[in-house]
Amino acid sequence: MTEAQIWIVIAGLTGISVLARNFFMLSERPWPMPHWAREALKVAPLAALVAVVAPEVFMTQGQLIGTWQDPRWPAALVGTLAYFWRRSILATIVCGMAAMLVLKLGFGW
C-alpha cells in the first residue's frame, strides 16, 4: 500500500468509528430500547465472562484438554461451588486457587 492509501484507510476507519459511536445521538428524540434488547443486555456480562474463561479452563494451545489430570477444570468446579455456597467473589477466587494449588503441588498434576 502506498502512504496515501494508508492515510485514506485511517481516515475512513476513523469516520466509521465516529459514526458508529455517535449514531444514537444524532436524533433529536430518545430512541426506546426494545424489550428483547434490554433482556439480552442482562446476560451480556455473563456471556462475555464465559467466552473468556471457558477456553482457559478447557483448552491448552487451541486443543481440548486430553487428560483428566489437569488442575484447571477441578479448580474451576471448586470455585463455582464456593460461589454458590457463599455468594462471594473473594471466596470463589480463594477456593479455586486453593484447589489449584493442592492439585499442582500436592498431587503433581
N, CA, C and O atoms as CSV, one atom per row, in Angstrom:
chain,resi,resn,atom,element,x,y,z
A,1,MET,N,N,0.840,-1.180,0.000
A,1,MET,CA,C,0.000,0.000,0.000
A,1,MET,C,C,0.888,1.249,0.000
A,1,MET,O,O,1.964,1.285,0.597
A,2,THR,N,N,0.399,2.231,-0.676
A,2,THR,CA,C,1.130,3.493,-0.682
A,2,THR,C,C,0.781,4.288,0.578
A,2,THR,O,O,-0.164,3.954,1.293
A,3,GLU,N,N,1.545,5.327,0.833
A,3,GLU,CA,C,1.295,6.146,2.010
A,3,GLU,C,C,-0.058,6.840,1.920
A,3,GLU,O,O,-0.747,6.984,2.930
A,4,ALA,N,N,-0.441,7.265,0.737
A,4,ALA,CA,C,-1.740,7.917,0.544
A,4,ALA,C,C,-2.882,6.944,0.845
A,4,ALA,O,O,-3.872,7.325,1.470
A,5,GLN,N,N,-2.749,5.705,0.410
A,5,GLN,CA,C,-3.787,4.706,0.685
A,5,GLN,C,C,-3.896,4.426,2.177
A,5,GLN,O,O,-4.998,4.248,2.697
A,6,ILE,N,N,-2.769,4.387,2.861
A,6,ILE,CA,C,-2.793,4.163,4.305
A,6,ILE,C,C,-3.552,5.281,5.006
A,6,ILE,O,O,-4.360,5.025,5.898
A,7,TRP,N,N,-3.287,6.540,4.596
A,7,TRP,CA,C,-3.988,7.669,5.211
A,7,TRP,C,C,-5.479,7.654,4.885
A,7,TRP,O,O,-6.298,8.034,5.721
A,8,ILE,N,N,-5.834,7.224,3.690
A,8,ILE,CA,C,-7.251,7.109,3.320
A,8,ILE,C,C,-7.943,6.054,4.183
A,8,ILE,O,O,-9.064,6.263,4.647
A,9,VAL,N,N,-7.275,4.932,4.394
A,9,VAL,CA,C,-7.845,3.873,5.234
A,9,VAL,C,C,-8.001,4.361,6.672
A,9,VAL,O,O,-9.033,4.117,7.296
A,10,ILE,N,N,-6.987,5.047,7.205
A,10,ILE,CA,C,-7.074,5.565,8.570
A,10,ILE,C,C,-8.228,6.555,8.695
A,10,ILE,O,O,-8.988,6.498,9.662
A,11,ALA,N,N,-8.368,7.453,7.735
A,11,ALA,CA,C,-9.464,8.426,7.769
A,11,ALA,C,C,-10.817,7.729,7.659
A,11,ALA,O,O,-11.759,8.085,8.366
A,12,GLY,N,N,-10.913,6.751,6.785
A,12,GLY,CA,C,-12.171,6.013,6.625
A,12,GLY,C,C,-12.551,5.263,7.892
A,12,GLY,O,O,-13.709,5.303,8.308
A,13,LEU,N,N,-11.596,4.580,8.511
A,13,LEU,CA,C,-11.886,3.853,9.745
A,13,LEU,C,C,-12.238,4.808,10.892
A,13,LEU,O,O,-13.085,4.496,11.729
A,14,THR,N,N,-11.585,5.965,10.922
A,14,THR,CA,C,-11.924,6.968,11.928
A,14,THR,C,C,-13.355,7.449,11.735
A,14,THR,O,O,-14.110,7.551,12.701
A,15,GLY,N,N,-13.733,7.747,10.497
A,15,GLY,CA,C,-15.100,8.189,10.210
A,15,GLY,C,C,-16.132,7.145,10.575
A,15,GLY,O,O,-17.163,7.470,11.164
A,16,ILE,N,N,-15.870,5.901,10.234
A,16,ILE,CA,C,-16.805,4.818,10.568
A,16,ILE,C,C,-16.936,4.672,12.080
A,16,ILE,O,O,-18.038,4.480,12.596
A,17,SER,N,N,-15.811,4.763,12.792
A,17,SER,CA,C,-15.836,4.635,14.246
A,17,SER,C,C,-16.627,5.768,14.891
A,17,SER,O,O,-17.437,5.530,15.786
A,18,VAL,N,N,-16.394,6.996,14.441
A,18,VAL,CA,C,-17.124,8.147,14.996
A,18,VAL,C,C,-18.614,8.024,14.697
A,18,VAL,O,O,-19.438,8.277,15.576
A,19,LEU,N,N,-18.970,7.643,13.488
A,19,LEU,CA,C,-20.376,7.492,13.127
A,19,LEU,C,C,-21.040,6.386,13.947
A,19,LEU,O,O,-22.156,6.562,14.434
A,20,ALA,N,N,-20.363,5.255,14.102
A,20,ALA,CA,C,-20.950,4.145,14.847
A,20,ALA,C,C,-21.140,4.492,16.319
A,20,ALA,O,O,-22.139,4.100,16.922
A,21,ARG,N,N,-20.207,5.213,16.894
A,21,ARG,CA,C,-20.307,5.566,18.310
A,21,ARG,C,C,-21.325,6.672,18.574
A,21,ARG,O,O,-21.889,6.743,19.666
A,22,ASN,N,N,-21.562,7.520,17.605
A,22,ASN,CA,C,-22.462,8.652,17.795
A,22,ASN,C,C,-23.791,8.496,17.080
A,22,ASN,O,O,-24.581,9.439,17.054
A,23,PHE,N,N,-24.061,7.350,16.506
A,23,PHE,CA,C,-25.263,7.143,15.709
A,23,PHE,C,C,-26.529,7.430,16.501
A,23,PHE,O,O,-27.452,8.055,15.980
A,24,PHE,N,N,-26.590,6.984,17.751
A,24,PHE,CA,C,-27.808,7.143,18.542
A,24,PHE,C,C,-27.960,8.555,19.083
A,24,PHE,O,O,-29.035,8.914,19.563
A,25,MET,N,N,-26.912,9.360,19.017
A,25,MET,CA,C,-27.008,10.732,19.500
A,25,MET,C,C,-27.394,11.710,18.390
A,25,MET,O,O,-27.592,12.895,18.661
A,26,LEU,N,N,-27.503,11.243,17.164
A,26,LEU,CA,C,-27.850,12.115,16.048
A,26,LEU,C,C,-29.315,12.534,16.068
A,26,LEU,O,O,-29.658,13.599,15.555
A,27,SER,N,N,-30.170,11.724,16.646
A,27,SER,CA,C,-31.599,12.014,16.673
A,27,SER,C,C,-31.927,13.032,17.757
A,27,SER,O,O,-31.260,13.100,18.789
A,28,GLU,N,N,-32.961,13.819,17.504
A,28,GLU,CA,C,-33.410,14.823,18.473
A,28,GLU,C,C,-34.190,14.188,19.628
A,28,GLU,O,O,-34.172,14.698,20.748
A,29,ARG,N,N,-34.868,13.084,19.353
A,29,ARG,CA,C,-35.675,12.445,20.385
A,29,ARG,C,C,-34.996,11.137,20.819
A,29,ARG,O,O,-34.262,10.531,20.039
A,30,PRO,N,N,-35.240,10.706,22.056
A,30,PRO,CA,C,-34.623,9.457,22.525
A,30,PRO,C,C,-35.216,8.240,21.814
A,30,PRO,O,O,-36.400,8.222,21.479
A,31,TRP,N,N,-34.403,7.255,21.596
A,31,TRP,CA,C,-34.840,6.003,20.983
A,31,TRP,C,C,-35.163,5.017,22.089
A,31,TRP,O,O,-34.307,4.728,22.926
A,32,PRO,N,N,-36.381,4.496,22.110
A,32,PRO,CA,C,-36.695,3.495,23.138
A,32,PRO,C,C,-36.004,2.169,22.807
A,32,PRO,O,O,-35.958,1.741,21.654
A,33,MET,N,N,-35.475,1.538,23.846
A,33,MET,CA,C,-34.812,0.247,23.650
A,33,MET,C,C,-35.855,-0.860,23.673
A,33,MET,O,O,-36.683,-0.903,24.582
A,34,PRO,N,N,-35.832,-1.755,22.694
A,34,PRO,CA,C,-36.807,-2.855,22.691
A,34,PRO,C,C,-36.623,-3.750,23.917
A,34,PRO,O,O,-35.531,-3.862,24.474
A,35,HIS,N,N,-37.711,-4.374,24.312
A,35,HIS,CA,C,-37.686,-5.232,25.498
A,35,HIS,C,C,-36.692,-6.388,25.321
A,35,HIS,O,O,-35.979,-6.740,26.262
A,36,TRP,N,N,-36.644,-6.977,24.127
A,36,TRP,CA,C,-35.744,-8.111,23.905
A,36,TRP,C,C,-34.284,-7.686,24.030
A,36,TRP,O,O,-33.455,-8.466,24.498
A,37,ALA,N,N,-33.959,-6.464,23.619
A,37,ALA,CA,C,-32.579,-5.989,23.735
A,37,ALA,C,C,-32.220,-5.731,25.193
A,37,ALA,O,O,-31.101,-6.016,25.620
A,38,ARG,N,N,-33.160,-5.196,25.951
A,38,ARG,CA,C,-32.934,-4.955,27.374
A,38,ARG,C,C,-32.702,-6.269,28.105
A,38,ARG,O,O,-31.832,-6.355,28.972
A,39,GLU,N,N,-33.480,-7.300,27.757
A,39,GLU,CA,C,-33.309,-8.614,28.379
A,39,GLU,C,C,-31.975,-9.243,27.980
A,39,GLU,O,O,-31.321,-9.883,28.804
A,40,ALA,N,N,-31.567,-9.066,26.721
A,40,ALA,CA,C,-30.300,-9.630,26.254
A,40,ALA,C,C,-29.113,-8.965,26.953
A,40,ALA,O,O,-28.108,-9.620,27.229
A,41,LEU,N,N,-29.224,-7.677,27.237
A,41,LEU,CA,C,-28.137,-6.969,27.904
A,41,LEU,C,C,-27.943,-7.415,29.349
A,41,LEU,O,O,-26.875,-7.201,29.922
A,42,LYS,N,N,-28.953,-8.029,29.941
A,42,LYS,CA,C,-28.819,-8.529,31.311
A,42,LYS,C,C,-27.836,-9.686,31.389
A,42,LYS,O,O,-27.158,-9.846,32.403
A,43,VAL,N,N,-27.745,-10.497,30.340
A,43,VAL,CA,C,-26.860,-11.663,30.367
A,43,VAL,C,C,-25.565,-11.436,29.592
A,43,VAL,O,O,-24.731,-12.337,29.509
A,44,ALA,N,N,-25.390,-10.252,29.029
A,44,ALA,CA,C,-24.181,-9.983,28.250
A,44,ALA,C,C,-22.897,-10.092,29.078
A,44,ALA,O,O,-21.930,-10.674,28.588
A,45,PRO,N,N,-22.835,-9.565,30.301
A,45,PRO,CA,C,-21.590,-9.728,31.065
A,45,PRO,C,C,-21.259,-11.185,31.357
A,45,PRO,O,O,-20.093,-11.575,31.301
A,46,LEU,N,N,-22.260,-11.986,31.665
A,46,LEU,CA,C,-22.024,-13.397,31.918
A,46,LEU,C,C,-21.536,-14.104,30.659
A,46,LEU,O,O,-20.624,-14.928,30.722
A,47,ALA,N,N,-22.134,-13.789,29.529
A,47,ALA,CA,C,-21.709,-14.398,28.266
A,47,ALA,C,C,-20.272,-14.014,27.931
A,47,ALA,O,O,-19.505,-14.853,27.458
A,48,ALA,N,N,-19.901,-12.769,28.166
A,48,ALA,CA,C,-18.523,-12.341,27.903
A,48,ALA,C,C,-17.555,-13.041,28.838
A,48,ALA,O,O,-16.476,-13.451,28.411
A,49,LEU,N,N,-17.916,-13.187,30.104
A,49,LEU,CA,C,-17.050,-13.872,31.060
A,49,LEU,C,C,-16.853,-15.333,30.677
A,49,LEU,O,O,-15.733,-15.841,30.730
A,50,VAL,N,N,-17.916,-16.003,30.296
A,50,VAL,CA,C,-17.813,-17.401,29.874
A,50,VAL,C,C,-16.954,-17.522,28.620
A,50,VAL,O,O,-16.161,-18.455,28.498
A,51,ALA,N,N,-17.105,-16.590,27.696
A,51,ALA,CA,C,-16.316,-16.632,26.458
A,51,ALA,C,C,-14.829,-16.454,26.726
A,51,ALA,O,O,-14.004,-16.964,25.968
A,52,VAL,N,N,-14.473,-15.746,27.781
A,52,VAL,CA,C,-13.063,-15.544,28.113
A,52,VAL,C,C,-12.525,-16.690,28.967
A,52,VAL,O,O,-11.415,-17.169,28.732
A,53,VAL,N,N,-13.301,-17.132,29.955
A,53,VAL,CA,C,-12.818,-18.103,30.924
A,53,VAL,C,C,-12.863,-19.541,30.395
A,53,VAL,O,O,-11.924,-20.301,30.633
A,54,ALA,N,N,-13.908,-19.930,29.698
A,54,ALA,CA,C,-14.072,-21.318,29.261
A,54,ALA,C,C,-12.893,-21.849,28.438
A,54,ALA,O,O,-12.439,-22.962,28.705
A,55,PRO,N,N,-12.382,-21.117,27.462
A,55,PRO,CA,C,-11.216,-21.653,26.739
A,55,PRO,C,C,-9.994,-21.821,27.631
A,55,PRO,O,O,-9.202,-22.739,27.416
A,56,GLU,N,N,-9.823,-20.962,28.624
A,56,GLU,CA,C,-8.677,-21.088,29.530
A,56,GLU,C,C,-8.803,-22.306,30.430
A,56,GLU,O,O,-7.796,-22.881,30.842
A,57,VAL,N,N,-10.028,-22.702,30.737
A,57,VAL,CA,C,-10.239,-23.840,31.631
A,57,VAL,C,C,-10.180,-25.156,30.868
A,57,VAL,O,O,-9.623,-26.132,31.372
A,58,PHE,N,N,-10.736,-25.203,29.680
A,58,PHE,CA,C,-10.896,-26.474,28.976
A,58,PHE,C,C,-9.958,-26.693,27.796
A,58,PHE,O,O,-10.023,-27.745,27.161
A,59,MET,N,N,-9.083,-25.729,27.479
A,59,MET,CA,C,-8.220,-25.874,26.311
A,59,MET,C,C,-6.774,-25.540,26.659
A,59,MET,O,O,-6.496,-24.732,27.545
A,60,THR,N,N,-5.856,-26.189,25.927
A,60,THR,CA,C,-4.434,-25.894,26.013
A,60,THR,C,C,-3.903,-25.759,24.595
A,60,THR,O,O,-3.976,-26.705,23.811
A,61,GLN,N,N,-3.375,-24.606,24.265
A,61,GLN,CA,C,-2.818,-24.317,22.942
A,61,GLN,C,C,-3.789,-24.665,21.817
A,61,GLN,O,O,-3.402,-25.264,20.813
A,62,GLY,N,N,-5.041,-24.287,21.994
A,62,GLY,CA,C,-6.050,-24.473,20.957
A,62,GLY,C,C,-6.641,-25.865,20.869
A,62,GLY,O,O,-7.463,-26.122,19.990
A,63,GLN,N,N,-6.251,-26.766,21.749
A,63,GLN,CA,C,-6.763,-28.135,21.754
A,63,GLN,C,C,-7.481,-28.399,23.074
A,63,GLN,O,O,-7.081,-27.887,24.120
A,64,LEU,N,N,-8.547,-29.203,23.018
A,64,LEU,CA,C,-9.227,-29.586,24.255
A,64,LEU,C,C,-8.277,-30.380,25.131
A,64,LEU,O,O,-7.417,-31.106,24.633
A,65,ILE,N,N,-8.436,-30.239,26.432
A,65,ILE,CA,C,-7.588,-30.966,27.373
A,65,ILE,C,C,-7.829,-32.454,27.176
A,65,ILE,O,O,-8.973,-32.909,27.174
A,66,GLY,N,N,-6.757,-33.208,27.012
A,66,GLY,CA,C,-6.878,-34.631,26.725
A,66,GLY,C,C,-6.774,-35.518,27.945
A,66,GLY,O,O,-6.980,-36.727,27.832
A,67,THR,N,N,-6.464,-34.970,29.104
A,67,THR,CA,C,-6.311,-35.777,30.305
A,67,THR,C,C,-7.209,-35.245,31.404
A,67,THR,O,O,-7.523,-34.055,31.438
A,68,TRP,N,N,-7.622,-36.128,32.304
A,68,TRP,CA,C,-8.440,-35.677,33.423
A,68,TRP,C,C,-7.567,-35.126,34.539
A,68,TRP,O,O,-8.084,-34.556,35.499
A,69,GLN,N,N,-6.245,-35.288,34.430
A,69,GLN,CA,C,-5.334,-34.813,35.466
A,69,GLN,C,C,-4.827,-33.407,35.164
A,69,GLN,O,O,-3.630,-33.136,35.259
A,70,ASP,N,N,-5.718,-32.543,34.812
A,70,ASP,CA,C,-5.399,-31.134,34.617
A,70,ASP,C,C,-6.080,-30.377,35.744
A,70,ASP,O,O,-7.294,-30.499,35.911
A,71,PRO,N,N,-5.331,-29.592,36.528
A,71,PRO,CA,C,-5.933,-28.975,37.724
A,71,PRO,C,C,-6.896,-27.830,37.435
A,71,PRO,O,O,-7.574,-27.360,38.348
A,72,ARG,N,N,-6.972,-27.372,36.198
A,72,ARG,CA,C,-7.794,-26.191,35.921
A,72,ARG,C,C,-9.280,-26.463,36.036
A,72,ARG,O,O,-10.000,-25.675,36.649
A,73,TRP,N,N,-9.763,-27.567,35.457
A,73,TRP,CA,C,-11.206,-27.783,35.497
A,73,TRP,C,C,-11.704,-28.184,36.883
A,73,TRP,O,O,-12.792,-27.746,37.259
A,74,PRO,N,N,-10.980,-28.990,37.673
A,74,PRO,CA,C,-11.472,-29.215,39.048
A,74,PRO,C,C,-11.435,-27.938,39.895
A,74,PRO,O,O,-12.320,-27.711,40.720
A,75,ALA,N,N,-10.399,-27.100,39.683
A,75,ALA,CA,C,-10.330,-25.839,40.429
A,75,ALA,C,C,-11.484,-24.923,40.038
A,75,ALA,O,O,-12.045,-24.242,40.896
A,76,ALA,N,N,-11.846,-24.896,38.762
A,76,ALA,CA,C,-12.997,-24.095,38.328
A,76,ALA,C,C,-14.290,-24.634,38.937
A,76,ALA,O,O,-15.172,-23.860,39.309
A,77,LEU,N,N,-14.401,-25.944,39.038
A,77,LEU,CA,C,-15.580,-26.546,39.662
A,77,LEU,C,C,-15.649,-26.190,41.146
A,77,LEU,O,O,-16.715,-25.838,41.650
A,78,VAL,N,N,-14.517,-26.279,41.847
A,78,VAL,CA,C,-14.478,-25.913,43.267
A,78,VAL,C,C,-14.831,-24.434,43.438
A,78,VAL,O,O,-15.594,-24.075,44.335
A,79,GLY,N,N,-14.279,-23.583,42.581
A,79,GLY,CA,C,-14.598,-22.160,42.652
A,79,GLY,C,C,-16.072,-21.891,42.406
A,79,GLY,O,O,-16.670,-21.052,43.080
A,80,THR,N,N,-16.658,-22.588,41.455
A,80,THR,CA,C,-18.088,-22.436,41.169
A,80,THR,C,C,-18.933,-22.868,42.356
A,80,THR,O,O,-19.879,-22.176,42.733
A,81,LEU,N,N,-18.597,-24.009,42.948
A,81,LEU,CA,C,-19.328,-24.479,44.129
A,81,LEU,C,C,-19.167,-23.507,45.297
A,81,LEU,O,O,-20.121,-23.260,46.035
A,82,ALA,N,N,-17.975,-22.961,45.466
A,82,ALA,CA,C,-17.751,-21.981,46.538
A,82,ALA,C,C,-18.601,-20.740,46.318
A,82,ALA,O,O,-19.138,-20.172,47.269
A,83,TYR,N,N,-18.723,-20.319,45.064
A,83,TYR,CA,C,-19.559,-19.149,44.791
A,83,TYR,C,C,-21.017,-19.416,45.167
A,83,TYR,O,O,-21.653,-18.589,45.822
A,84,PHE,N,N,-21.546,-20.569,44.753
A,84,PHE,CA,C,-22.946,-20.859,45.054
A,84,PHE,C,C,-23.171,-21.109,46.540
A,84,PHE,O,O,-24.287,-20.947,47.035
A,85,TRP,N,N,-22.119,-21.502,47.253
A,85,TRP,CA,C,-22.231,-21.728,48.686
A,85,TRP,C,C,-22.194,-20.415,49.454
A,85,TRP,O,O,-23.031,-20.195,50.330
A,86,ARG,N,N,-21.232,-19.526,49.142
A,86,ARG,CA,C,-21.032,-18.293,49.899
A,86,ARG,C,C,-21.535,-17.038,49.196
A,86,ARG,O,O,-21.739,-16.016,49.851
A,87,ARG,N,N,-21.742,-17.086,47.876
A,87,ARG,CA,C,-22.135,-15.912,47.078
A,87,ARG,C,C,-21.114,-14.780,47.230
A,87,ARG,O,O,-21.476,-13.614,47.383
A,88,SER,N,N,-19.835,-15.152,47.184
A,88,SER,CA,C,-18.759,-14.196,47.359
A,88,SER,C,C,-17.712,-14.411,46.280
A,88,SER,O,O,-17.251,-15.532,46.064
A,89,ILE,N,N,-17.339,-13.333,45.604
A,89,ILE,CA,C,-16.297,-13.426,44.588
A,89,ILE,C,C,-14.963,-13.777,45.231
A,89,ILE,O,O,-14.197,-14.564,44.674
A,90,LEU,N,N,-14.673,-13.203,46.399
A,90,LEU,CA,C,-13.423,-13.499,47.089
A,90,LEU,C,C,-13.341,-14.976,47.463
A,90,LEU,O,O,-12.293,-15.600,47.293
A,91,ALA,N,N,-14.430,-15.536,47.967
A,91,ALA,CA,C,-14.445,-16.964,48.300
A,91,ALA,C,C,-14.246,-17.816,47.049
A,91,ALA,O,O,-13.580,-18.850,47.100
A,92,THR,N,N,-14.817,-17.388,45.936
A,92,THR,CA,C,-14.640,-18.103,44.680
A,92,THR,C,C,-13.172,-18.149,44.282
A,92,THR,O,O,-12.649,-19.208,43.933
A,93,ILE,N,N,-12.512,-17.001,44.335
A,93,ILE,CA,C,-11.109,-16.933,43.941
A,93,ILE,C,C,-10.237,-17.732,44.895
A,93,ILE,O,O,-9.387,-18.507,44.456
A,94,VAL,N,N,-10.439,-17.550,46.203
A,94,VAL,CA,C,-9.609,-18.237,47.196
A,94,VAL,C,C,-9.785,-19.746,47.105
A,94,VAL,O,O,-8.795,-20.478,47.100
A,95,CYS,N,N,-11.011,-20.225,47.034
A,95,CYS,CA,C,-11.251,-21.672,46.972
A,95,CYS,C,C,-10.738,-22.276,45.670
A,95,CYS,O,O,-10.138,-23.351,45.678
A,96,GLY,N,N,-10.969,-21.595,44.555
A,96,GLY,CA,C,-10.475,-22.103,43.272
A,96,GLY,C,C,-8.960,-22.155,43.228
A,96,GLY,O,O,-8.385,-23.136,42.757
A,97,MET,N,N,-8.306,-21.106,43.716
A,97,MET,CA,C,-6.843,-21.093,43.714
A,97,MET,C,C,-6.277,-22.091,44.719
A,97,MET,O,O,-5.233,-22.692,44.464
A,98,ALA,N,N,-6.948,-22.280,45.858
A,98,ALA,CA,C,-6.501,-23.286,46.825
A,98,ALA,C,C,-6.599,-24.681,46.222
A,98,ALA,O,O,-5.695,-25.498,46.396
A,99,ALA,N,N,-7.684,-24.957,45.518
A,99,ALA,CA,C,-7.827,-26.259,44.866
A,99,ALA,C,C,-6.742,-26.459,43.808
A,99,ALA,O,O,-6.178,-27.547,43.692
A,100,MET,N,N,-6.451,-25.410,43.038
A,100,MET,CA,C,-5.402,-25.493,42.020
A,100,MET,C,C,-4.047,-25.752,42.682
A,100,MET,O,O,-3.268,-26.571,42.194
A,101,LEU,N,N,-3.765,-25.070,43.775
A,101,LEU,CA,C,-2.504,-25.236,44.485
A,101,LEU,C,C,-2.358,-26.646,45.040
A,101,LEU,O,O,-1.296,-27.257,44.915
A,102,VAL,N,N,-3.412,-27.162,45.646
A,102,VAL,CA,C,-3.370,-28.523,46.195
A,102,VAL,C,C,-3.155,-29.538,45.076
A,102,VAL,O,O,-2.351,-30.458,45.225
A,103,LEU,N,N,-3.853,-29.386,43.973
A,103,LEU,CA,C,-3.722,-30.338,42.871
A,103,LEU,C,C,-2.340,-30.265,42.216
A,103,LEU,O,O,-1.775,-31.292,41.838
A,104,LYS,N,N,-1.802,-29.060,42.084
A,104,LYS,CA,C,-0.491,-28.905,41.444
A,104,LYS,C,C,0.636,-29.335,42.362
A,104,LYS,O,O,1.483,-30.139,41.970
A,105,LEU,N,N,0.659,-28.812,43.573
A,105,LEU,CA,C,1.760,-29.112,44.483
A,105,LEU,C,C,1.573,-30.414,45.237
A,105,LEU,O,O,2.537,-31.149,45.449
A,106,GLY,N,N,0.347,-30.712,45.644
A,106,GLY,CA,C,0.084,-31.907,46.422
A,106,GLY,C,C,0.072,-33.179,45.594
A,106,GLY,O,O,0.626,-34.197,46.007
A,107,PHE,N,N,-0.557,-33.125,44.428
A,107,PHE,CA,C,-0.704,-34.321,43.600
A,107,PHE,C,C,0.187,-34.308,42.370
A,107,PHE,O,O,0.293,-35.318,41.674
A,108,GLY,N,N,0.832,-33.172,42.090
A,108,GLY,CA,C,1.735,-33.089,40.950
A,108,GLY,C,C,1.052,-33.044,39.598
A,108,GLY,O,O,1.649,-33.423,38.590
A,109,TRP,N,N,-0.182,-32.589,39.562
A,109,TRP,CA,C,-0.916,-32.527,38.280
A,109,TRP,C,C,-0.337,-31.468,37.407
A,109,TRP,O,O,-0.814,-31.260,36.291
